[in-house]
Amino acid sequence: MGSYFKLLFKLLLLLIVVVVLVTFGIENNETIKLNYYFQMSSMQPIWGIVYASILIGIFIGVLVGISIQFAQRKKLKELQKENRDLKAKVAEAPEEKSVEESVVEEKETPQEETAEVKYEPEAKKEEEAEEEEGEKEEEEEEKKEENETRF
């Protein structure tokens, strides 16, 4: 039943477009002179020029749409190939511990061992962050003292 209404709607829309185009052609039946390059000219009815412009625009739109569709298909094929390659790599890779298992193992290791395992750049970053926090706290305390002395 739904497809029937869709078909009826499309036919009604097509009928409206045809009526508009025909009445436009009847109302604009005058001829105009078109001048081209190299002193060429022709006499054309206004409706013919308008219809030709519409058809040229539709043709250009279809060409652009097709080119975009081909580009998307090409990109889709590339992504599908990349996906297959990555799935193959994952299937070939030796089984690694899941994230949950590694988290459980980290919790079981003593703090002393984890402190030694830290990488140097990370340790430096942590030290700098602690120093910055200490400086911020000192600045806040100084501001509080200044505010208290004012009052």
Kinemage of the C-alpha trace (Angstrom):
@kinemage 1
@onewidth
@group {chain A} dominant
@subgroup {mainchain}
@vectorlist {calphas} color= white
{ca met a 1} P 0.000 0.000 0.000
{ca gly a 2} L 2.890 2.361 0.834
{ca ser a 3} L 4.556 1.837 -2.549
{ca tyr a 4} L 1.260 2.746 -4.237
{ca phe a 5} L 1.204 6.125 -2.478
{ca lys a 6} L 4.852 6.746 -3.375
{ca leu a 7} L 4.128 6.047 -7.038
{ca leu a 8} L 1.037 8.247 -6.950
{ca phe a 9} L 3.023 11.057 -5.323
{ca lys a 10} L 5.768 10.817 -7.967
{ca leu a 11} L 3.239 10.889 -10.807
{ca leu a 12} L 1.464 13.882 -9.279
{ca leu a 13} L 4.776 15.712 -8.879
{ca leu a 14} L 5.711 14.920 -12.498
{ca leu a 15} L 2.326 16.189 -13.697
{ca ile a 16} L 2.789 19.468 -11.807
{ca val a 17} L 6.281 19.971 -13.287
{ca val a 18} L 5.018 19.295 -16.835
{ca val a 19} L 2.100 21.721 -16.402
{ca val a 20} L 4.449 24.436 -15.112
{ca leu a 21} L 6.887 23.919 -18.001
{ca val a 22} L 4.155 23.938 -20.661
{ca thr a 23} L 2.462 27.058 -19.279
{ca phe a 24} L 5.860 28.772 -19.035
{ca gly a 25} L 6.525 27.932 -22.702
{ca ile a 26} L 3.111 29.264 -23.771
{ca glu a 27} L 3.522 32.524 -21.841
{ca asn a 28} L 7.108 33.148 -23.087
{ca asn a 29} L 6.792 32.365 -26.769
{ca glu a 30} L 8.541 35.504 -28.028
{ca thr a 31} L 11.787 35.112 -29.932
{ca ile a 32} L 14.989 36.854 -29.000
{ca lys a 33} L 18.202 37.325 -30.898
{ca leu a 34} L 21.244 35.649 -29.397
{ca asn a 35} L 24.679 36.918 -30.359
{ca tyr a 36} L 27.580 34.462 -30.214
{ca tyr a 37} L 31.279 34.918 -30.765
{ca phe a 38} L 32.625 35.746 -34.225
{ca gln a 39} L 29.474 37.697 -35.210
{ca met a 40} L 27.231 34.640 -35.166
{ca ser a 41} L 23.638 35.108 -34.067
{ca ser a 42} L 20.361 33.212 -34.002
{ca met a 43} L 16.715 33.726 -33.177
{ca gln a 44} L 15.450 31.561 -30.337
{ca pro a 45} L 12.275 31.503 -28.266
{ca ile a 46} L 12.770 32.437 -24.646
{ca trp a 47} L 11.371 29.148 -23.354
{ca gly a 48} L 13.854 27.190 -25.490
{ca ile a 49} L 16.774 29.065 -23.963
{ca val a 50} L 15.463 28.538 -20.434
{ca tyr a 51} L 14.811 24.830 -21.022
{ca ala a 52} L 18.244 24.367 -22.604
{ca ser a 53} L 19.854 26.080 -19.591
{ca ile a 54} L 17.957 23.805 -17.202
{ca leu a 55} L 18.962 20.683 -19.152
{ca ile a 56} L 22.620 21.758 -19.269
{ca gly a 57} L 22.541 22.355 -15.498
{ca ile a 58} L 20.993 18.929 -14.887
{ca phe a 59} L 23.614 17.306 -17.132
{ca ile a 60} L 26.485 19.019 -15.284
{ca gly a 61} L 24.961 18.041 -11.921
{ca val a 62} L 24.685 14.410 -13.005
{ca leu a 63} L 28.314 14.377 -14.179
{ca val a 64} L 29.510 15.837 -10.871
{ca gly a 65} L 27.387 13.352 -8.925
{ca ile a 66} L 28.771 10.419 -10.906
{ca ser a 67} L 32.359 11.571 -10.413
{ca ile a 68} L 31.785 11.907 -6.664
{ca gln a 69} L 30.211 8.445 -6.579
{ca phe a 70} L 33.220 6.911 -8.360
{ca ala a 71} L 35.597 8.633 -5.935
{ca gln a 72} L 33.602 7.298 -2.985
{ca arg a 73} L 33.615 3.762 -4.416
{ca lys a 74} L 37.371 3.960 -4.904
{ca lys a 75} L 37.864 5.137 -1.321
{ca leu a 76} L 35.517 2.401 -0.068
{ca lys a 77} L 37.534 -0.286 -1.854
{ca glu a 78} L 40.774 1.112 -0.393
{ca leu a 79} L 39.295 1.112 3.123
{ca gln a 80} L 37.926 -2.416 2.699
{ca lys a 81} L 41.350 -3.619 1.567
{ca glu a 82} L 43.008 -1.894 4.528
{ca asn a 83} L 40.414 -3.458 6.838
{ca arg a 84} L 41.128 -6.943 5.460
{ca asp a 85} L 44.884 -6.390 5.867
{ca leu a 86} L 44.468 -5.251 9.465
{ca lys a 87} L 42.215 -8.205 10.269
{ca ala a 88} L 44.829 -10.539 8.804
{ca lys a 89} L 47.548 -8.923 10.936
{ca val a 90} L 45.423 -9.282 14.046
{ca ala a 91} L 44.739 -12.934 13.243
{ca glu a 92} L 48.463 -13.605 12.698
{ca ala a 93} L 49.616 -11.765 15.820
{ca pro a 94} L 50.367 -13.918 18.861
{ca glu a 95} L 47.784 -13.792 21.569
{ca glu a 96} L 48.489 -10.912 23.884
{ca lys a 97} L 47.137 -10.345 27.323
{ca ser a 98} L 43.909 -8.476 27.444
{ca val a 99} L 43.739 -5.044 29.017
{ca glu a 100} L 41.938 -6.459 32.035
{ca glu a 101} L 44.655 -9.072 32.646
{ca ser a 102} L 47.428 -6.483 32.432
{ca val a 103} L 45.573 -4.204 34.872
{ca val a 104} L 45.166 -7.081 37.319
{ca glu a 105} L 48.895 -7.879 37.089
{ca glu a 106} L 49.828 -4.234 37.687
{ca lys a 107} L 47.706 -4.154 40.816
{ca glu a 108} L 49.379 -7.324 42.103
{ca thr a 109} L 52.927 -5.979 41.691
{ca pro a 110} L 54.320 -4.127 44.699
{ca gln a 111} L 54.665 -0.355 44.527
{ca glu a 112} L 58.450 -0.507 44.749
{ca glu a 113} L 58.688 -2.493 41.516
{ca thr a 114} L 56.326 -0.180 39.637
{ca ala a 115} L 58.282 2.866 40.797
{ca glu a 116} L 61.468 1.442 39.295
{ca val a 117} L 59.798 0.594 35.989
{ca lys a 118} L 58.770 4.183 35.227
{ca tyr a 119} L 60.361 5.680 32.175
{ca glu a 120} L 62.621 8.661 32.665
{ca pro a 121} L 60.599 11.144 30.572
{ca glu a 122} L 57.443 10.233 32.451
{ca ala a 123} L 59.192 10.578 35.791
{ca lys a 124} L 60.467 14.027 34.798
{ca lys a 125} L 57.000 15.072 33.722
{ca glu a 126} L 55.561 13.910 37.026
{ca glu a 127} L 58.234 15.810 38.964
{ca glu a 128} L 57.570 18.975 36.957
{ca ala a 129} L 53.836 18.618 37.536
{ca glu a 130} L 54.391 18.230 41.286
{ca glu a 131} L 56.649 21.297 41.328
{ca glu a 132} L 54.058 23.353 39.448
{ca glu a 133} L 51.343 22.267 41.863
{ca gly a 134} L 53.555 23.267 44.805
{ca glu a 135} L 54.226 26.666 43.239
{ca lys a 136} L 50.523 27.218 42.618
{ca glu a 137} L 49.704 26.349 46.196
{ca glu a 138} L 52.365 28.767 47.465
{ca glu a 139} L 50.989 31.552 45.249
{ca glu a 140} L 47.457 30.907 46.500
{ca glu a 141} L 48.643 31.019 50.118
{ca glu a 142} L 50.459 34.314 49.482
{ca lys a 143} L 47.332 35.802 47.917
{ca lys a 144} L 45.260 34.705 50.902
{ca glu a 145} L 47.756 36.294 53.304
{ca glu a 146} L 47.732 39.544 51.320
{ca asn a 147} L 43.937 39.619 51.363
{ca glu a 148} L 43.886 38.974 55.116
{ca thr a 149} L 46.398 41.768 55.791
{ca arg a 150} L 44.341 44.238 53.767
{ca phe a 151} L 41.309 43.767 55.971
